[in-house]
Amino acid sequence: MTVRIGVLGCADIARRRALPAIRRVPEAELVVVAARELAKARAFAAEFGCAAAEGYQSVLDRPDIDAVYIPLPTGLHHTWIERALAAGKHVLVEKPLTTRLVDTAAVLTQARSRGLVLMDNLTFLRHGVHHFVRRMVAAGEIGELRMVSGVFGFPPLPAGDIRYRPELGGGALLDLGVYPLGAARFFLPEEPEVVAATLREDPDRGVDVSGAALLCTPDGRTAQIAFGFEHSYRCEYQLWGSAGRIVVDRAYTPPPAWHPVVRVERQDETRELTFPAEDQFVNTMREFVRAVTAGQPAEEVTAIRARARLLDEVRDRARVLRAPVTCQGPGGRLDAAGARD
């Protein structure tokens, strides 16, 4: 069976990673790309040899579409997931699934009631290196796992970036925090709970630009995460055990040709393991197509719901700090009054 896919939106992530991944999966067929403006859809579709459509609903109305991929801003996910499921389409949507647990739970229930697949595109969890690392931990490579730590951050975005727009579901928590939260849940043996958090909010834009959280499992293992749009680049997780530590850099968004390196540190010994390159977007697309044709594993639905719960807990339990308005001066950072730090 070939799964015929339509795309709602012309996001950069779709062009760079997702649509090339669709074309690399033999059981998937890219049929149409839609945008609000037909000219944009045509330009986008010309790159990938598919049809173009004006308006997202026009794709949902087509009988020759089995599934849709939704790379729209997070704040639009809930509406278009609901409409796609109502139209009888399977859905793969960019992470996170929606902005709130209540909305995520609602669309998961809707998908189950209609016998449809609903997945988020948190692709790093489908990269083989992380499954290998989890097997290493289970085999006792670092003794008993005590703590997971994860960070994902990069320098400020361009001023007009949609991730600075609260009405579109902007903010660092939804864009970046979901990665280390996902890593914490992936490696901890029991479901973690957020026990403390901070969010640093830009008062002009009304979105969080950075944050951190402490998580704990019922058996006392912990996770520490940090994320933000105002940092030098870091993208890693560390697993700290009773007898050693595992470090994985470029963990969440490696390019397809990247060969992951896993550093294992034990007392008086450090070694590095290099793994073959994988395209985690292709892996995810294969898994989505397999779920459409053979059924979605129950644990996938459980994982989506659990990650949504953690995002809500960070927001609900965070101490919100107001970020000062700053700019970069020739001799250092200046605050809004012109004082140099």
Number of C-alpha atoms within 10 A of each C-alpha: 10 13 23 17 25 29 31 28 21 20 16 10 12 21 16 10 16 23 20 15 20 22 15 16 17 12 16 21 18 24 21 24 31 25 23 15 11 15 13 17 23 20 13 22 22 12 10 16 12 15 16 23 23 18 17 20 17 12 26 24 13 12 10 14 21 20 29 27 28 28 23 20 21 24 19 16 24 19 12 19 27 18 15 23 25 14 17 18 28 28 26 24 25 22 24 27 30 25 21 18 19 13 17 22 19 12 19 22 14 17 23 14 10 13 16 20 23 28 25 20 22 21 19 21 19 20 21 17 22 20 14 13 19 15 13 15 20 15 11 14 21 21 17 16 22 17 21 26 21 27 25 28 22 15 12 13 12 9 9 8 10 16 24 23 16 15 14 16 23 23 27 26 26 21 20 25 27 22 30 25 29 22 24 27 21 17 21 20 14 14 18 22 19 24 15 18 21 19 27 21 20 18 13 11 15 15 21 27 27 25 27 20 22 18 26 20 17 11 10 11 17 21 27 22 23 24 27 27 23 14 14 11 14 17 20 20 24 23 24 21 19 14 15 19 23 23 19 21 17 17 26 24 17 18 14 13 10 14 16 21 17 21 16 21 18 16 8 5 8 12 10 13 10 11 14 11 16 19 20 25 25 23 19 24 25 20 15 25 26 16 17 22 14 9 13 20 10 8 9 13 18 11 15 22 17 20 22 24 18 22 21 18 19 25 20 12 15 19 14 14 15 15 15 14 12 14 11 10 11 6 8 10 14 17 14 11 8 11 10 13 8
